[in-house]
Amino acid sequence: MMYEKTEKAGLLRDTSSGGIVNNDDAALKAYKLKKEQSRLIKENNDRITKIENDISEIKKLISEHLSNN
């Protein structure tokens, strides 16, 4: 494959297919970091939601128990 420079830094054109190839390693690392951070945020939000639901269930059970006594 042969590549030629484009007007934009970090982008090359594949001469055989005409496709654009990104060779900006810093941008790729930043993208991967942002993607990992988003995954962790979603995971933490899911955990928080589960904890909130568990607490609500515990409160309901305590309330029911106190009502029965």
PyMOL Python script that loads the backbone (N, CA, C, O; Angstrom):
from pymol import cmd

cmd.read_pdbstr("""\
ATOM      1  N   MET A   1       0.844  -1.176   0.000  1.00  0.00           N
ATOM      2  CA  MET A   1       0.000   0.000   0.000  1.00  0.00           C
ATOM      3  C   MET A   1       0.889   1.239   0.000  1.00  0.00           C
ATOM      4  O   MET A   1       1.916   1.299   0.676  1.00  0.00           O
ATOM      5  N   MET A   2       0.472   2.188  -0.754  1.00  0.00           N
ATOM      6  CA  MET A   2       1.172   3.461  -0.821  1.00  0.00           C
ATOM      7  C   MET A   2       0.251   4.543  -0.271  1.00  0.00           C
ATOM      8  O   MET A   2      -0.959   4.534  -0.497  1.00  0.00           O
ATOM      9  N   TYR A   3       0.851   5.458   0.445  1.00  0.00           N
ATOM     10  CA  TYR A   3       0.089   6.551   1.031  1.00  0.00           C
ATOM     11  C   TYR A   3       0.666   7.868   0.552  1.00  0.00           C
ATOM     12  O   TYR A   3       1.869   7.992   0.319  1.00  0.00           O
ATOM     13  N   GLU A   4      -0.207   8.842   0.411  1.00  0.00           N
ATOM     14  CA  GLU A   4       0.248  10.202   0.109  1.00  0.00           C
ATOM     15  C   GLU A   4      -0.342  11.153   1.136  1.00  0.00           C
ATOM     16  O   GLU A   4      -1.434  10.930   1.660  1.00  0.00           O
ATOM     17  N   LYS A   5       0.395  12.208   1.410  1.00  0.00           N
ATOM     18  CA  LYS A   5      -0.050  13.179   2.404  1.00  0.00           C
ATOM     19  C   LYS A   5      -1.295  13.906   1.919  1.00  0.00           C
ATOM     20  O   LYS A   5      -1.518  14.066   0.719  1.00  0.00           O
ATOM     21  N   THR A   6      -2.104  14.345   2.889  1.00  0.00           N
ATOM     22  CA  THR A   6      -3.280  15.160   2.590  1.00  0.00           C
ATOM     23  C   THR A   6      -3.056  16.547   3.173  1.00  0.00           C
ATOM     24  O   THR A   6      -2.013  16.825   3.765  1.00  0.00           O
ATOM     25  N   GLU A   7      -4.037  17.403   3.000  1.00  0.00           N
ATOM     26  CA  GLU A   7      -3.932  18.759   3.534  1.00  0.00           C
ATOM     27  C   GLU A   7      -3.967  18.784   5.049  1.00  0.00           C
ATOM     28  O   GLU A   7      -3.415  19.693   5.669  1.00  0.00           O
ATOM     29  N   LYS A   8      -4.613  17.791   5.652  1.00  0.00           N
ATOM     30  CA  LYS A   8      -4.727  17.734   7.110  1.00  0.00           C
ATOM     31  C   LYS A   8      -3.602  16.907   7.699  1.00  0.00           C
ATOM     32  O   LYS A   8      -3.300  15.815   7.217  1.00  0.00           O
ATOM     33  N   ALA A   9      -2.986  17.433   8.743  1.00  0.00           N
ATOM     34  CA  ALA A   9      -1.920  16.705   9.430  1.00  0.00           C
ATOM     35  C   ALA A   9      -2.481  15.448  10.075  1.00  0.00           C
ATOM     36  O   ALA A   9      -3.577  15.467  10.635  1.00  0.00           O
ATOM     37  N   GLY A  10      -1.738  14.366   9.996  1.00  0.00           N
ATOM     38  CA  GLY A  10      -2.161  13.121  10.621  1.00  0.00           C
ATOM     39  C   GLY A  10      -3.034  12.244   9.742  1.00  0.00           C
ATOM     40  O   GLY A  10      -3.368  11.122  10.122  1.00  0.00           O
ATOM     41  N   LEU A  11      -3.412  12.749   8.556  1.00  0.00           N
ATOM     42  CA  LEU A  11      -4.235  11.971   7.647  1.00  0.00           C
ATOM     43  C   LEU A  11      -3.467  11.686   6.361  1.00  0.00           C
ATOM     44  O   LEU A  11      -2.810  12.565   5.802  1.00  0.00           O
ATOM     45  N   LEU A  12      -3.563  10.445   5.906  1.00  0.00           N
ATOM     46  CA  LEU A  12      -2.928  10.029   4.662  1.00  0.00           C
ATOM     47  C   LEU A  12      -3.995   9.438   3.755  1.00  0.00           C
ATOM     48  O   LEU A  12      -5.019   8.946   4.228  1.00  0.00           O
ATOM     49  N   ARG A  13      -3.752   9.487   2.444  1.00  0.00           N
ATOM     50  CA  ARG A  13      -4.673   8.875   1.488  1.00  0.00           C
ATOM     51  C   ARG A  13      -4.032   7.610   0.940  1.00  0.00           C
ATOM     52  O   ARG A  13      -2.884   7.625   0.495  1.00  0.00           O
ATOM     53  N   ASP A  14      -4.793   6.504   0.977  1.00  0.00           N
ATOM     54  CA  ASP A  14      -4.355   5.239   0.386  1.00  0.00           C
ATOM     55  C   ASP A  14      -4.516   5.390  -1.127  1.00  0.00           C
ATOM     56  O   ASP A  14      -5.627   5.568  -1.625  1.00  0.00           O
ATOM     57  N   THR A  15      -3.399   5.318  -1.852  1.00  0.00           N
ATOM     58  CA  THR A  15      -3.454   5.570  -3.297  1.00  0.00           C
ATOM     59  C   THR A  15      -4.186   4.464  -4.052  1.00  0.00           C
ATOM     60  O   THR A  15      -4.724   4.717  -5.130  1.00  0.00           O
ATOM     61  N   SER A  16      -4.222   3.249  -3.517  1.00  0.00           N
ATOM     62  CA  SER A  16      -4.888   2.164  -4.243  1.00  0.00           C
ATOM     63  C   SER A  16      -6.413   2.211  -4.073  1.00  0.00           C
ATOM     64  O   SER A  16      -7.144   1.930  -5.023  1.00  0.00           O
ATOM     65  N   SER A  17      -6.897   2.559  -2.883  1.00  0.00           N
ATOM     66  CA  SER A  17      -8.347   2.566  -2.656  1.00  0.00           C
ATOM     67  C   SER A  17      -8.933   3.971  -2.602  1.00  0.00           C
ATOM     68  O   SER A  17     -10.140   4.148  -2.764  1.00  0.00           O
ATOM     69  N   GLY A  18      -8.087   4.970  -2.374  1.00  0.00           N
ATOM     70  CA  GLY A  18      -8.570   6.339  -2.239  1.00  0.00           C
ATOM     71  C   GLY A  18      -9.057   6.651  -0.838  1.00  0.00           C
ATOM     72  O   GLY A  18      -9.498   7.767  -0.565  1.00  0.00           O
ATOM     73  N   GLY A  19      -8.980   5.666   0.057  1.00  0.00           N
ATOM     74  CA  GLY A  19      -9.440   5.852   1.432  1.00  0.00           C
ATOM     75  C   GLY A  19      -8.502   6.729   2.241  1.00  0.00           C
ATOM     76  O   GLY A  19      -7.331   6.895   1.898  1.00  0.00           O
ATOM     77  N   ILE A  20      -9.030   7.284   3.311  1.00  0.00           N
ATOM     78  CA  ILE A  20      -8.255   8.124   4.215  1.00  0.00           C
ATOM     79  C   ILE A  20      -7.828   7.280   5.417  1.00  0.00           C
ATOM     80  O   ILE A  20      -8.627   6.540   5.990  1.00  0.00           O
ATOM     81  N   VAL A  21      -6.562   7.408   5.782  1.00  0.00           N
ATOM     82  CA  VAL A  21      -6.005   6.670   6.909  1.00  0.00           C
ATOM     83  C   VAL A  21      -5.490   7.680   7.925  1.00  0.00           C
ATOM     84  O   VAL A  21      -4.764   8.613   7.581  1.00  0.00           O
ATOM     85  N   ASN A  22      -5.878   7.479   9.188  1.00  0.00           N
ATOM     86  CA  ASN A  22      -5.405   8.346  10.256  1.00  0.00           C
ATOM     87  C   ASN A  22      -4.165   7.724  10.864  1.00  0.00           C
ATOM     88  O   ASN A  22      -4.206   6.579  11.314  1.00  0.00           O
ATOM     89  N   ASN A  23      -3.065   8.457  10.883  1.00  0.00           N
ATOM     90  CA  ASN A  23      -1.835   7.942  11.490  1.00  0.00           C
ATOM     91  C   ASN A  23      -1.377   8.809  12.658  1.00  0.00           C
ATOM     92  O   ASN A  23      -0.189   8.859  12.978  1.00  0.00           O
ATOM     93  N   ASP A  24      -2.330   9.493  13.291  1.00  0.00           N
ATOM     94  CA  ASP A  24      -2.036  10.358  14.429  1.00  0.00           C
ATOM     95  C   ASP A  24      -2.127   9.523  15.710  1.00  0.00           C
ATOM     96  O   ASP A  24      -3.215   9.306  16.244  1.00  0.00           O
ATOM     97  N   ASP A  25      -0.976   9.062  16.192  1.00  0.00           N
ATOM     98  CA  ASP A  25      -0.937   8.198  17.372  1.00  0.00           C
ATOM     99  C   ASP A  25      -1.485   8.889  18.621  1.00  0.00           C
ATOM    100  O   ASP A  25      -2.161   8.256  19.432  1.00  0.00           O
ATOM    101  N   ALA A  26      -1.202  10.172  18.779  1.00  0.00           N
ATOM    102  CA  ALA A  26      -1.683  10.900  19.958  1.00  0.00           C
ATOM    103  C   ALA A  26      -3.211  10.955  19.967  1.00  0.00           C
ATOM    104  O   ALA A  26      -3.836  10.791  21.015  1.00  0.00           O
ATOM    105  N   ALA A  27      -3.808  11.184  18.798  1.00  0.00           N
ATOM    106  CA  ALA A  27      -5.271  11.227  18.718  1.00  0.00           C
ATOM    107  C   ALA A  27      -5.867   9.859  19.017  1.00  0.00           C
ATOM    108  O   ALA A  27      -6.904   9.765  19.673  1.00  0.00           O
ATOM    109  N   LEU A  28      -5.228   8.806  18.547  1.00  0.00           N
ATOM    110  CA  LEU A  28      -5.707   7.457  18.815  1.00  0.00           C
ATOM    111  C   LEU A  28      -5.639   7.150  20.308  1.00  0.00           C
ATOM    112  O   LEU A  28      -6.577   6.584  20.870  1.00  0.00           O
ATOM    113  N   LYS A  29      -4.541   7.519  20.945  1.00  0.00           N
ATOM    114  CA  LYS A  29      -4.402   7.294  22.392  1.00  0.00           C
ATOM    115  C   LYS A  29      -5.453   8.084  23.156  1.00  0.00           C
ATOM    116  O   LYS A  29      -6.046   7.571  24.105  1.00  0.00           O
ATOM    117  N   ALA A  30      -5.691   9.333  22.750  1.00  0.00           N
ATOM    118  CA  ALA A  30      -6.699  10.167  23.412  1.00  0.00           C
ATOM    119  C   ALA A  30      -8.087   9.555  23.239  1.00  0.00           C
ATOM    120  O   ALA A  30      -8.879   9.544  24.181  1.00  0.00           O
ATOM    121  N   TYR A  31      -8.388   9.047  22.048  1.00  0.00           N
ATOM    122  CA  TYR A  31      -9.677   8.406  21.789  1.00  0.00           C
ATOM    123  C   TYR A  31      -9.853   7.184  22.678  1.00  0.00           C
ATOM    124  O   TYR A  31     -10.905   7.004  23.290  1.00  0.00           O
ATOM    125  N   LYS A  32      -8.827   6.345  22.750  1.00  0.00           N
ATOM    126  CA  LYS A  32      -8.917   5.133  23.570  1.00  0.00           C
ATOM    127  C   LYS A  32      -9.084   5.474  25.045  1.00  0.00           C
ATOM    128  O   LYS A  32      -9.845   4.811  25.749  1.00  0.00           O
ATOM    129  N   LEU A  33      -8.376   6.507  25.526  1.00  0.00           N
ATOM    130  CA  LEU A  33      -8.501   6.938  26.910  1.00  0.00           C
ATOM    131  C   LEU A  33      -9.917   7.435  27.192  1.00  0.00           C
ATOM    132  O   LEU A  33     -10.514   7.084  28.210  1.00  0.00           O
ATOM    133  N   LYS A  34     -10.449   8.254  26.285  1.00  0.00           N
ATOM    134  CA  LYS A  34     -11.804   8.782  26.464  1.00  0.00           C
ATOM    135  C   LYS A  34     -12.826   7.641  26.455  1.00  0.00           C
ATOM    136  O   LYS A  34     -13.767   7.644  27.249  1.00  0.00           O
ATOM    137  N   LYS A  35     -12.644   6.679  25.569  1.00  0.00           N
ATOM    138  CA  LYS A  35     -13.550   5.535  25.500  1.00  0.00           C
ATOM    139  C   LYS A  35     -13.504   4.725  26.797  1.00  0.00           C
ATOM    140  O   LYS A  35     -14.547   4.305  27.300  1.00  0.00           O
ATOM    141  N   GLU A  36     -12.310   4.505  27.338  1.00  0.00           N
ATOM    142  CA  GLU A  36     -12.162   3.770  28.598  1.00  0.00           C
ATOM    143  C   GLU A  36     -12.794   4.540  29.751  1.00  0.00           C
ATOM    144  O   GLU A  36     -13.445   3.947  30.612  1.00  0.00           O
ATOM    145  N   GLN A  37     -12.606   5.859  29.773  1.00  0.00           N
ATOM    146  CA  GLN A  37     -13.202   6.675  30.828  1.00  0.00           C
ATOM    147  C   GLN A  37     -14.729   6.623  30.748  1.00  0.00           C
ATOM    148  O   GLN A  37     -15.404   6.542  31.775  1.00  0.00           O
ATOM    149  N   SER A  38     -15.268   6.668  29.539  1.00  0.00           N
ATOM    150  CA  SER A  38     -16.725   6.579  29.362  1.00  0.00           C
ATOM    151  C   SER A  38     -17.239   5.234  29.846  1.00  0.00           C
ATOM    152  O   SER A  38     -18.296   5.160  30.472  1.00  0.00           O
ATOM    153  N   ARG A  39     -16.495   4.166  29.559  1.00  0.00           N
ATOM    154  CA  ARG A  39     -16.889   2.833  30.005  1.00  0.00           C
ATOM    155  C   ARG A  39     -16.902   2.759  31.524  1.00  0.00           C
ATOM    156  O   ARG A  39     -17.822   2.195  32.116  1.00  0.00           O
ATOM    157  N   LEU A  40     -15.870   3.333  32.159  1.00  0.00           N
ATOM    158  CA  LEU A  40     -15.804   3.321  33.617  1.00  0.00           C
ATOM    159  C   LEU A  40     -16.931   4.144  34.244  1.00  0.00           C
ATOM    160  O   LEU A  40     -17.498   3.749  35.262  1.00  0.00           O
ATOM    161  N   ILE A  41     -17.247   5.270  33.644  1.00  0.00           N
ATOM    162  CA  ILE A  41     -18.338   6.109  34.153  1.00  0.00           C
ATOM    163  C   ILE A  41     -19.654   5.351  34.066  1.00  0.00           C
ATOM    164  O   ILE A  41     -20.435   5.356  35.017  1.00  0.00           O
ATOM    165  N   LYS A  42     -19.909   4.697  32.931  1.00  0.00           N
ATOM    166  CA  LYS A  42     -21.135   3.916  32.778  1.00  0.00           C
ATOM    167  C   LYS A  42     -21.175   2.786  33.793  1.00  0.00           C
ATOM    168  O   LYS A  42     -22.211   2.536  34.408  1.00  0.00           O
ATOM    169  N   GLU A  43     -20.052   2.105  33.970  1.00  0.00           N
ATOM    170  CA  GLU A  43     -19.986   1.001  34.940  1.00  0.00           C
ATOM    171  C   GLU A  43     -20.291   1.509  36.348  1.00  0.00           C
ATOM    172  O   GLU A  43     -21.046   0.878  37.088  1.00  0.00           O
ATOM    173  N   ASN A  44     -19.709   2.640  36.716  1.00  0.00           N
ATOM    174  CA  ASN A  44     -19.948   3.216  38.045  1.00  0.00           C
ATOM    175  C   ASN A  44     -21.400   3.668  38.205  1.00  0.00           C
ATOM    176  O   ASN A  44     -21.994   3.487  39.269  1.00  0.00           O
ATOM    177  N   ASN A  45     -21.967   4.252  37.159  1.00  0.00           N
ATOM    178  CA  ASN A  45     -23.372   4.660  37.224  1.00  0.00           C
ATOM    179  C   ASN A  45     -24.279   3.453  37.405  1.00  0.00           C
ATOM    180  O   ASN A  45     -25.252   3.508  38.157  1.00  0.00           O
ATOM    181  N   ASP A  46     -23.962   2.369  36.717  1.00  0.00           N
ATOM    182  CA  ASP A  46     -24.747   1.140  36.874  1.00  0.00           C
ATOM    183  C   ASP A  46     -24.637   0.613  38.299  1.00  0.00           C
ATOM    184  O   ASP A  46     -25.629   0.171  38.879  1.00  0.00           O
ATOM    185  N   ARG A  47     -23.442   0.659  38.857  1.00  0.00           N
ATOM    186  CA  ARG A  47     -23.240   0.184  40.231  1.00  0.00           C
ATOM    187  C   ARG A  47     -24.016   1.058  41.220  1.00  0.00           C
ATOM    188  O   ARG A  47     -24.638   0.547  42.151  1.00  0.00           O
ATOM    189  N   ILE A  48     -23.975   2.366  41.014  1.00  0.00           N
ATOM    190  CA  ILE A  48     -24.698   3.290  41.893  1.00  0.00           C
ATOM    191  C   ILE A  48     -26.197   3.023  41.822  1.00  0.00           C
ATOM    192  O   ILE A  48     -26.880   2.999  42.846  1.00  0.00           O
ATOM    193  N   THR A  49     -26.701   2.823  40.615  1.00  0.00           N
ATOM    194  CA  THR A  49     -28.130   2.529  40.446  1.00  0.00           C
ATOM    195  C   THR A  49     -28.499   1.250  41.183  1.00  0.00           C
ATOM    196  O   THR A  49     -29.540   1.195  41.838  1.00  0.00           O
ATOM    197  N   LYS A  50     -27.671   0.230  41.088  1.00  0.00           N
ATOM    198  CA  LYS A  50     -27.941  -1.029  41.783  1.00  0.00           C
ATOM    199  C   LYS A  50     -27.937  -0.817  43.297  1.00  0.00           C
ATOM    200  O   LYS A  50     -28.801  -1.343  43.999  1.00  0.00           O
ATOM    201  N   ILE A  51     -26.981  -0.060  43.794  1.00  0.00           N
ATOM    202  CA  ILE A  51     -26.913   0.219  45.231  1.00  0.00           C
ATOM    203  C   ILE A  51     -28.157   0.990  45.680  1.00  0.00           C
ATOM    204  O   ILE A  51     -28.730   0.688  46.727  1.00  0.00           O
ATOM    205  N   GLU A  52     -28.573   1.978  44.897  1.00  0.00           N
ATOM    206  CA  GLU A  52     -29.784   2.735  45.238  1.00  0.00           C
ATOM    207  C   GLU A  52     -31.002   1.825  45.292  1.00  0.00           C
ATOM    208  O   GLU A  52     -31.832   1.941  46.193  1.00  0.00           O
ATOM    209  N   ASN A  53     -31.106   0.911  44.316  1.00  0.00           N
ATOM    210  CA  ASN A  53     -32.231  -0.028  44.308  1.00  0.00           C
ATOM    211  C   ASN A  53     -32.176  -0.959  45.514  1.00  0.00           C
ATOM    212  O   ASN A  53     -33.207  -1.252  46.120  1.00  0.00           O
ATOM    213  N   ASP A  54     -30.986  -1.422  45.864  1.00  0.00           N
ATOM    214  CA  ASP A  54     -30.832  -2.284  47.041  1.00  0.00           C
ATOM    215  C   ASP A  54     -31.232  -1.551  48.313  1.00  0.00           C
ATOM    216  O   ASP A  54     -31.906  -2.120  49.172  1.00  0.00           O
ATOM    217  N   ILE A  55     -30.824  -0.299  48.438  1.00  0.00           N
ATOM    218  CA  ILE A  55     -31.171   0.488  49.621  1.00  0.00           C
ATOM    219  C   ILE A  55     -32.681   0.690  49.697  1.00  0.00           C
ATOM    220  O   ILE A  55     -33.268   0.595  50.774  1.00  0.00           O
ATOM    221  N   SER A  56     -33.301   0.966  48.570  1.00  0.00           N
ATOM    222  CA  SER A  56     -34.762   1.130  48.557  1.00  0.00           C
ATOM    223  C   SER A  56     -35.456  -0.148  49.001  1.00  0.00           C
ATOM    224  O   SER A  56     -36.425  -0.109  49.759  1.00  0.00           O
ATOM    225  N   GLU A  57     -34.956  -1.273  48.527  1.00  0.00           N
ATOM    226  CA  GLU A  57     -35.545  -2.550  48.919  1.00  0.00           C
ATOM    227  C   GLU A  57     -35.355  -2.803  50.420  1.00  0.00           C
ATOM    228  O   GLU A  57     -36.273  -3.282  51.087  1.00  0.00           O
ATOM    229  N   ILE A  58     -34.196  -2.492  50.940  1.00  0.00           N
ATOM    230  CA  ILE A  58     -33.918  -2.667  52.375  1.00  0.00           C
ATOM    231  C   ILE A  58     -34.855  -1.770  53.196  1.00  0.00           C
ATOM    232  O   ILE A  58     -35.418  -2.205  54.201  1.00  0.00           O
ATOM    233  N   LYS A  59     -35.014  -0.521  52.758  1.00  0.00           N
ATOM    234  CA  LYS A  59     -35.908   0.392  53.472  1.00  0.00           C
ATOM    235  C   LYS A  59     -37.336  -0.129  53.470  1.00  0.00           C
ATOM    236  O   LYS A  59     -38.038  -0.049  54.478  1.00  0.00           O
ATOM    237  N   LYS A  60     -37.758  -0.661  52.334  1.00  0.00           N
ATOM    238  CA  LYS A  60     -39.118  -1.215  52.235  1.00  0.00           C
ATOM    239  C   LYS A  60     -39.278  -2.394  53.185  1.00  0.00           C
ATOM    240  O   LYS A  60     -40.283  -2.493  53.888  1.00  0.00           O
ATOM    241  N   LEU A  61     -38.299  -3.282  53.210  1.00  0.00           N
ATOM    242  CA  LEU A  61     -38.377  -4.448  54.082  1.00  0.00           C
ATOM    243  C   LEU A  61     -38.391  -4.043  55.560  1.00  0.00           C
ATOM    244  O   LEU A  61     -39.130  -4.622  56.356  1.00  0.00           O
ATOM    245  N   ILE A  62     -37.581  -3.058  55.921  1.00  0.00           N
ATOM    246  CA  ILE A  62     -37.568  -2.575  57.307  1.00  0.00           C
ATOM    247  C   ILE A  62     -38.911  -1.957  57.671  1.00  0.00           C
ATOM    248  O   ILE A  62     -39.443  -2.185  58.757  1.00  0.00           O
ATOM    249  N   SER A  63     -39.449  -1.168  56.740  1.00  0.00           N
ATOM    250  CA  SER A  63     -40.738  -0.542  56.990  1.00  0.00           C
ATOM    251  C   SER A  63     -41.843  -1.587  57.184  1.00  0.00           C
ATOM    252  O   SER A  63     -42.677  -1.478  58.083  1.00  0.00           O
ATOM    253  N   GLU A  64     -41.821  -2.599  56.317  1.00  0.00           N
ATOM    254  CA  GLU A  64     -42.816  -3.678  56.440  1.00  0.00           C
ATOM    255  C   GLU A  64     -42.633  -4.419  57.759  1.00  0.00           C
ATOM    256  O   GLU A  64     -43.613  -4.763  58.419  1.00  0.00           O
ATOM    257  N   HIS A  65     -41.413  -4.660  58.135  1.00  0.00           N
ATOM    258  CA  HIS A  65     -41.155  -5.370  59.376  1.00  0.00           C
ATOM    259  C   HIS A  65     -41.646  -4.564  60.580  1.00  0.00           C
ATOM    260  O   HIS A  65     -42.255  -5.115  61.496  1.00  0.00           O
ATOM    261  N   LEU A  66     -41.378  -3.266  60.572  1.00  0.00           N
ATOM    262  CA  LEU A  66     -41.807  -2.406  61.681  1.00  0.00           C
ATOM    263  C   LEU A  66     -43.325  -2.288  61.727  1.00  0.00           C
ATOM    264  O   LEU A  66     -43.907  -2.172  62.806  1.00  0.00           O
ATOM    265  N   SER A  67     -43.966  -2.316  60.572  1.00  0.00           N
ATOM    266  CA  SER A  67     -45.437  -2.222  60.519  1.00  0.00           C
ATOM    267  C   SER A  67     -46.092  -3.471  61.088  1.00  0.00           C
ATOM    268  O   SER A  67     -47.183  -3.405  61.655  1.00  0.00           O
ATOM    269  N   ASN A  68     -45.430  -4.598  60.936  1.00  0.00           N
ATOM    270  CA  ASN A  68     -45.991  -5.870  61.405  1.00  0.00           C
ATOM    271  C   ASN A  68     -45.786  -6.064  62.899  1.00  0.00           C
ATOM    272  O   ASN A  68     -46.399  -6.958  63.482  1.00  0.00           O
ATOM    273  N   ASN A  69     -44.970  -5.281  63.520  1.00  0.00           N
ATOM    274  CA  ASN A  69     -44.703  -5.455  64.962  1.00  0.00           C
ATOM    275  C   ASN A  69     -45.427  -4.450  65.800  1.00  0.00           C
ATOM    276  O   ASN A  69     -45.305  -4.465  67.025  1.00  0.00           O
TER     277      ASN A  69
END
""", "prot")
cmd.dss("prot")
cmd.show_as("cartoon", "prot")
cmd.util.cbc("prot")
cmd.orient("prot")
